[in-house]
Amino acid sequence: MEKKKSEKKIIVGLPAFNEERTIASIVLRVAEFADEVIVVNDGSTDKTEKLAKLAGAEVINHKENKGYGGAIRTILTEAVKRNADILVIIDADAQNNPDEIPRLIEAVNHGADLVIGSRKSQRGSTPGYRWFGQKVLAKFTNMASKQNLADTESGFRAYSKMAITKLKLRETGMAISAEMISEASRVGLKIAEVPVTVSYNDARSSQNPVVHGLSNLGKIFIFISEVRPLFFFSITGGFFILMAIIAGVWVAQQYYTTYILATGTALLAMLATMIGLFLLFTGIILNILNKHFNK
């Protein structure tokens, strides 16, 4: 797909933080498919801004690093200002292949509002720890959004005009990927996936992958508690009640065997029961308030 053949205004946005090694080449490659290329320079301390401009991109500067989510939100804001019909966001680190942009655009043209470039088929070339982390995060993101997506963390995405205007996001970190899916589901946008390739040959990360994954998982738990409170608090409350039942059975067995009451364990079982019931009632109340708020 060439931009000259499209009647729709296509903008490609790149969030970038210290990407001087790859930014120029990525800008030049995505320009083939875009009417405008926007780079959000998220507080870089290297030559990212200069090289992006030399390659022909319009650069929006964050004086301080606002995080990946902050850069994504700025790109979405710019797309609204510039009246984009389709927005494509691709990372500036050369892990994604810009030549696959037409796949995402085609999916938008066929009715999708949020198109995710899925790395599902790349199992063989994805490091084990990355693959495991992606699967865990996808599982919980799907719980929050009531979707069944294979790859919820991919940053290679395309957005319809409706998605650009309707998505209202709060996250500033990497958890914005999950928040976006949850919000898109909440407002009724159509979500689709298309297969893409990815290269980790020269991958760099500014954050420990374990810390990054646990941070995202924590934020996803918050999303679940907000959008599906009854489900979230029923699961957690049920866990405490189950532990209480197991402890109670053990206390009873010990008493009938030795005629000695395990007081400490019995008190813990009672405490777990109270916590479990409290969580269950919390979920019920929040679910009622959530339905009322949505109406």
Summary of the structure (lengths in Angstrom):
residues: 295
radius of gyration: 23.4
end to end distance: 41.8
largest distance: 85.8
contacts: 983
relative contact order: 0.11
helix: 58%
strand: 13%
